[in-house]
Amino acid sequence: MTPGTVDILLRAADRVLTAWCQNADGYDSFGKDVGYSWRPSVEWSGRGAISEEASGTGLYEPAIQAVELLLKKWAPRIVCPACRGVGNVPVGRESDPDDYDADDESYVTKEEDYNDAPGRTAAEVAHLLRGAALEGLWPGEEGKT
């Protein structure tokens, strides 16, 4: 991961802690989803904060990929607010982190799904973004991201 991508993730985490939202990349001062409009956001999802910070750098995709790679790594151990116990799986389904299947689509491995989970907090999203940045500085056994 490039130093620029690490910086984008860290700034995006700070932006999320300043004003965070769910179910949209960002909202304007009237509470409207900005979508692809010209209106500036005053609140951001994790993905929206990355998009804002990466604007014009060409580093949006590497930053999102770093976050989603970390989600896949963390998936069996994430505490899902809308789930029971450990493991990011739907309510009513038992989870054993040792039986994690990377191809099991019930695990949340997309940033927007993680961000928009019921009960999720800005601090948890910022933690994810910072974790992806740190993983880029000190990659694990999988190699550099």
Secondary structure by P-SEA (a helix, b strand, c coil): ccaaaaaaaaaaaaaaaacccccccccccccccccccccccccccaaaaaaaaaccccaaaaaaaaaaaaaaaaccccccccccccccccccbbbbccccccccccccccaaaaaacccccaaaaaaaaaaaaaaaacccccccc
